[in-house]
Amino acid sequence: MKTEQTAQPKLYIGIDIHKRSWKIHCSTDLFSGKSFTMPTKAEVLHDYVKKHFKEYVVTTAYEAGCCGYYAHRCFESYGWSSLVVNPADIHRKGNEKYTKTDKIDAQLISRELKDGRLDSIHIPEVEREQLRSLFRRRNDLVKDYRRVKSYIKMQLLYFGVIIPEEFDNDHWSHKFRAWVDGVVFDYPTARETLDSRMRYFRFIDKEIRDVSTKLRAYCRKHYKKDYYLLRSIPGIGGIVACGILCELGDLRRFNNIKHLSGYVGLVPGIHQSGDNQRSKGITIRAHRLMRSYFVEASWQAIRTDPVMQSYYRKHVGKNVKTIIIKVARKLLSRTLAVIKTETPYSIGVIE
């Protein structure tokens, strides 16, 4: 009797990617397959599949991490289906939670891929991904900026130098910087230490300004429509607008506010069992940078938009942190509406 193949065979490749090597586990729709180690080159894997699994439909998956999306784009160029997954989405059962090796990780990814339980994270286009690197560079500079300011104040406090009351605030004016430059110590070594920190402070201060200027200029030129739509919303300035464009991408890809707020992390965690249900507070799974940006933008929004201010006052008496999260979600909802309708935000009036 002659037999015919009724369906094209499928190959599922789980990859644990590291800097120096990749741990690969290949399994088919019929067999569990095997694991092996290979160099960090997508073309080596392509040659292996071409040699041993020539007629197979190939699907690959690996965890999102420091290696980015280069491998994903290579796999897609070969005509394969490729997923980049959140490590938290890979289900571990029983003792798998307590045993971790590269081989086990690759096997788990392959198994979950074969069972159809994995979803890919959003993969940005190359232009937006590289723009995002500039935004994240600015965020790193801001952290360094705060740190060096703390070091300078720490040194003044350590040596008993009292900052004048007019300068004792978060704003470092040019007068305050000149005052710091004029502080006299008993020995020149302490002065050299402070001079070094002030040089570092001025360098970072200039870098933040330069990077911010280039970031805003690029977004105004290449994402002009969405940039100015976002700027029309109270509380969202140039940098926050750039952050939305860089980190969240095109907001039109989100189906609704529930989808977007879940991605940003402005939703509660819920624990329900039988008739008992309790809120666990704000979810720990979030885009932490953008969530913090929206919370900060909400404070400005309630100062400038009467409707947002009225919404805030309606909840007065509750925990302030809880209220501002509610306002942030409302601001996020309006941000999505502005982009989807392509209509600039108009500040409301309370009658």
C-alpha positions in Angstrom: 0.0 0.0 0.0 1.3 3.4 -0.9 1.4 6.0 1.8 1.3 9.8 1.3 2.3 12.5 3.6 -0.8 14.4 4.6 0.8 17.3 6.5 4.2 19.0 6.4 6.3 18.0 9.4 7.1 20.7 12.0 10.3 21.5 13.8 10.3 23.4 17.1 13.6 25.0 18.2 14.0 26.3 21.8 17.1 28.5 22.2 18.9 29.6 25.4 20.9 32.5 24.1 24.1 33.7 25.7 27.0 35.9 24.7 29.5 33.1 24.0 27.2 30.2 23.0 23.7 29.1 22.2 22.1 26.0 23.8 19.7 24.5 21.2 16.9 21.9 21.7 15.2 20.7 18.5 11.9 18.7 18.7 9.5 17.7 16.0 5.7 17.2 16.1 6.4 13.4 16.7 9.7 13.2 18.6 11.2 15.0 21.6 14.5 15.6 19.8 17.9 16.4 21.2 20.0 19.3 22.7 23.3 20.6 21.6 25.6 23.7 21.9 26.5 25.9 18.9 28.3 29.2 18.2 26.4 32.4 18.4 25.7 32.6 14.7 22.2 32.3 13.2 23.7 31.0 9.9 25.1 27.9 11.7 21.7 27.0 12.9 20.3 27.6 9.5 22.8 25.2 7.9 22.1 22.5 10.5 18.3 22.7 9.9 18.8 22.8 6.1 20.9 19.6 6.4 18.8 17.6 8.8 15.3 19.0 8.6 15.1 20.2 5.0 11.3 19.9 4.4 10.2 21.0 7.9 8.2 24.0 8.9 10.4 25.7 11.4 9.4 27.7 14.5 12.0 29.1 16.9 11.7 30.9 20.3 14.2 32.4 22.7 13.9 34.6 25.8 14.1 38.4 25.6 17.4 39.7 27.0 20.6 41.5 26.4 21.1 39.9 22.9 18.2 41.9 21.5 16.3 41.0 18.3 19.1 40.4 15.8 18.7 36.6 15.9 14.9 36.9 15.6 15.3 39.0 12.4 17.8 36.5 11.0 15.4 33.6 11.6 12.5 35.6 10.0 14.7 36.2 6.9 15.1 32.4 6.5 11.3 32.1 6.3 11.0 30.7 9.8 8.4 31.7 12.3 10.2 33.2 15.3 9.1 34.3 18.8 10.9 36.4 21.4 9.2 35.6 24.7 9.1 37.0 28.2 10.9 34.6 30.6 8.0 34.9 33.0 5.7 33.4 30.4 7.6 30.1 30.3 5.7 27.6 32.5 7.8 25.5 34.9 6.2 22.6 36.7 7.2 20.7 39.8 11.0 20.4 40.3 11.6 22.5 37.2 11.2 25.6 39.4 14.2 24.6 41.5 16.6 23.3 38.8 17.9 25.6 36.2 20.5 24.9 33.5 20.9 26.1 29.9 19.9 22.7 28.6 16.7 22.6 30.7 15.8 26.2 29.7 16.1 25.3 26.0 14.0 22.2 26.5 11.3 24.1 28.3 11.1 26.7 25.6 10.9 24.0 22.9 8.2 22.2 24.9 6.1 25.3 25.5 6.5 26.3 21.9 5.4 22.8 20.7 2.3 22.9 23.0 1.3 26.4 21.7 1.5 28.1 25.0 4.0 30.9 24.1 3.2 34.4 22.8 5.9 36.7 21.5 6.5 40.1 23.0 6.2 43.1 20.7 9.1 43.4 18.3 9.8 47.1 17.3 11.0 48.0 13.9 14.7 48.8 13.7 14.3 52.5 13.5 12.2 52.7 16.6 14.4 50.3 18.4 17.5 52.4 17.8 15.6 55.6 18.8 14.6 53.8 22.0 18.3 53.3 22.7 18.8 57.1 22.8 15.9 57.5 25.1 17.3 54.9 27.5 20.7 56.5 27.3 19.0 59.7 28.6 17.4 57.8 31.4 20.8 56.4 32.4 22.3 59.9 32.4 19.5 61.1 34.7 20.3 58.4 37.2 24.0 59.4 37.1 23.0 63.0 37.4 21.1 62.3 40.6 23.9 60.2 42.0 26.6 62.8 41.5 24.5 65.4 43.1 24.1 63.2 46.1 27.8 62.6 46.3 28.5 66.4 46.2 26.0 67.0 49.0 27.4 64.1 50.9 30.9 65.5 50.8 29.7 68.9 52.0 27.8 67.3 54.8 30.7 65.1 55.8 33.1 68.0 56.2 30.6 70.1 58.0 30.0 72.6 55.2 26.5 74.1 55.7 24.6 74.9 52.5 23.0 78.4 52.6 19.2 78.3 53.1 18.6 80.0 49.7 20.4 77.1 47.9 19.1 74.2 50.0 16.7 72.7 47.4 16.7 70.4 44.4 17.3 73.2 41.9 21.0 73.8 41.3 21.2 77.3 40.0 24.3 78.9 38.5 24.7 80.9 41.8 24.8 77.7 43.8 27.3 76.1 41.5 29.5 79.1 41.8 29.2 78.9 45.6 30.3 75.2 45.6 33.3 76.2 43.5 34.2 78.8 46.1 34.0 76.5 49.2 37.4 76.5 51.0 38.8 73.4 52.8 41.7 73.2 55.2 43.7 71.1 52.8 43.7 71.1 48.9 42.9 67.4 48.6 39.3 67.8 49.6 39.0 70.7 47.2 40.4 68.5 44.4 37.8 65.8 45.2 35.0 68.3 45.0 36.4 69.8 41.8 36.5 66.4 40.2 32.8 65.7 41.2 31.8 69.2 39.9 33.5 68.5 36.5 31.6 65.2 36.3 28.4 66.9 37.3 28.8 69.6 34.6 29.6 66.9 32.0 26.5 64.9 32.7 24.4 68.1 32.9 25.5 69.0 29.3 25.1 65.4 28.1 21.5 65.3 29.3 20.7 68.6 27.6 22.3 67.5 24.3 20.7 64.1 24.3 17.3 65.5 25.2 17.5 68.1 22.4 18.4 65.4 19.8 15.7 63.1 21.0 13.0 65.8 20.7 14.3 67.0 17.4 14.2 63.5 15.9 10.7 62.8 17.2 9.4 66.1 15.9 10.8 65.4 12.5 10.0 61.7 12.0 6.9 61.2 14.2 5.6 64.8 14.0 1.9 63.9 13.9 1.9 61.6 17.0 4.4 63.8 18.8 2.2 66.9 18.7 -0.9 64.9 19.5 0.7 63.7 22.6 2.0 67.2 23.5 -1.6 68.5 23.5 -2.4 66.4 26.6 -1.9 68.2 29.9 1.0 66.7 31.8 2.8 65.2 28.8 5.8 67.2 27.8 8.4 66.7 25.2 10.4 64.0 27.0 7.3 62.0 28.1 6.0 62.2 24.5 9.3 60.9 23.2 9.2 58.1 25.8 5.7 57.0 24.7 6.9 57.0 21.0 10.1 55.1 21.9 8.9 52.6 24.5 5.3 51.9 23.6 5.6 52.4 19.9 2.5 53.1 17.8 -0.4 53.1 20.3 -2.8 52.1 17.6 -1.5 48.5 18.0 -3.4 48.3 21.3 -6.9 47.1 21.0 -8.3 49.0 24.0 -7.4 50.7 27.3 -7.4 47.3 29.1 -4.7 46.0 26.8 -2.6 49.2 27.1 -2.9 49.6 30.9 -2.0 45.9 31.3 1.1 46.5 29.2 2.1 49.6 31.2 1.2 48.1 34.5 -1.6 50.4 35.7 -3.9 47.6 36.7 -4.5 45.9 40.0 -3.4 42.4 41.0 -6.4 40.3 42.1 -6.6 37.2 44.2 -10.0 35.4 44.1 -10.9 32.0 45.6 -14.5 31.0 46.0 -16.5 33.9 47.5 -13.3 35.7 48.7 -11.7 38.3 46.5 -9.1 40.8 47.4 -7.0 43.3 45.5 -3.2 42.9 45.8 -2.5 46.5 44.8 -0.8 47.5 41.6 0.5 44.7 39.5 4.2 43.9 39.7 4.4 43.1 36.0 4.8 46.4 34.2 6.8 48.6 32.0 8.2 50.3 35.0 9.8 53.2 33.3 6.6 54.3 31.4 4.5 53.6 34.5 6.6 56.0 36.5 6.4 58.6 33.7 2.6 58.5 33.6 2.4 58.8 37.4 4.6 61.9 37.3 2.7 63.3 34.4 -0.6 62.8 36.4 0.6 65.3 39.1 1.0 67.9 36.4 -2.3 67.0 34.7 -4.3 67.6 37.9 -2.8 71.1 38.1 -3.7 72.2 34.6 -6.8 70.3 33.6 -10.0 71.0 35.6 -11.6 67.7 34.7 -8.6 65.7 36.0 -8.5 67.8 39.1 -12.1 67.2 39.7 -11.5 63.4 39.3 -8.7 63.6 41.8 -10.7 65.6 44.4 -13.6 63.1 44.1 -11.4 60.5 45.7 -9.9 62.7 48.4 -9.7 60.9 51.7 -8.2 57.7 50.2 -4.5 56.9 50.1 -2.8 59.5 47.9 -0.8 56.9 46.1 -4.0 55.0 45.2 -5.6 58.2 43.9 -2.7 59.1 41.7 -2.7 55.6 40.1 -6.4 56.1 39.3 -5.5 59.5 37.7 -2.6 57.9 35.8 -4.9 55.3 34.3 -7.3 57.9 33.3 -4.5 59.9 31.7 -3.4 56.8 29.9 -6.9 56.2 28.6 -7.1 59.7 27.2 -3.6 59.3 25.6 -4.8 56.3 23.7 -8.0 58.1 22.7 -6.1 61.1 21.3 -3.8 58.8 19.2 -6.6 56.6 17.9 -9.0 59.4 17.0 -6.1 61.6 15.9 -7.8 64.6 17.6 -5.8 66.9 19.8 -6.8 67.0 23.5 -8.9 69.9 24.6 -8.9 70.8 28.2 -12.3 70.2 29.9 -14.3 72.8 31.8 -16.3 72.1 35.0 -19.6 73.8 35.0 
